[in-house]
Amino acid sequence: MVKDEERSHSKNVVLAVFDTVTLGIPVYIANLIKQPKKTLKISLIVIPIVAIIAWFLSSLN
């Protein structure tokens, strides 16, 4: 018999894999709908930092 904790853990693993495969876009959209101001504030900080890091890493030869 599977305990509730194990079921919860396996559900979280499946959701984590789904989030990774879809690059987090569905979760981002869900958060944007639920909490638009907070999500946009965080996005204005995180997206430029990720873009700069990606640009830096792509420019390395």
C-alpha positions as CSV (number, residue, x, y, z in Angstrom):
1,M,0.0,0.0,0.0
2,V,1.3,3.4,-1.0
3,K,1.5,6.0,1.8
4,D,0.1,9.5,1.2
5,E,3.6,11.0,1.5
6,E,5.0,8.7,-1.2
7,R,2.0,9.6,-3.5
8,S,2.6,13.3,-2.8
9,H,6.3,12.9,-3.5
10,S,5.7,11.1,-6.8
11,K,3.2,13.7,-7.9
12,N,5.7,16.4,-7.1
13,V,8.4,14.6,-9.2
14,V,6.0,14.4,-12.2
15,L,5.2,18.1,-11.9
16,A,8.9,19.0,-11.6
17,V,9.7,17.0,-14.8
18,F,6.7,18.6,-16.6
19,D,7.9,22.0,-15.5
20,T,11.4,21.3,-16.7
21,V,10.3,19.9,-20.1
22,T,8.0,22.9,-20.8
23,L,10.7,25.4,-19.6
24,G,8.3,26.6,-16.9
25,I,6.0,28.5,-19.3
26,P,2.7,27.0,-18.0
27,V,3.7,27.7,-14.4
28,Y,4.8,31.3,-15.4
29,I,1.4,31.9,-17.1
30,A,-0.5,30.5,-14.2
31,N,1.4,32.8,-11.8
32,L,0.9,35.7,-14.2
33,I,-2.9,35.1,-14.0
34,K,-3.0,34.6,-10.3
35,Q,-0.6,37.3,-9.1
36,P,0.2,39.6,-12.1
37,K,1.9,42.4,-10.1
38,K,4.2,40.1,-8.2
39,T,5.1,38.0,-11.2
40,L,5.9,41.0,-13.3
41,K,8.1,42.6,-10.6
42,I,10.1,39.4,-10.3
43,S,10.2,39.0,-14.1
44,L,11.6,42.5,-14.5
45,I,14.5,41.4,-12.3
46,V,15.1,37.8,-13.4
47,I,14.7,37.9,-17.2
48,P,17.4,40.6,-17.8
49,I,19.8,38.7,-15.5
50,V,19.2,35.4,-17.3
51,A,19.5,37.2,-20.7
52,I,22.9,38.7,-19.7
53,I,24.2,35.4,-18.5
54,A,23.0,33.6,-21.6
55,W,24.6,36.3,-23.8
56,F,27.9,36.1,-21.9
57,L,28.0,32.3,-22.1
58,S,27.2,32.4,-25.8
59,S,29.9,34.9,-26.5
60,L,32.6,32.7,-25.0
61,N,34.8,30.9,-27.6
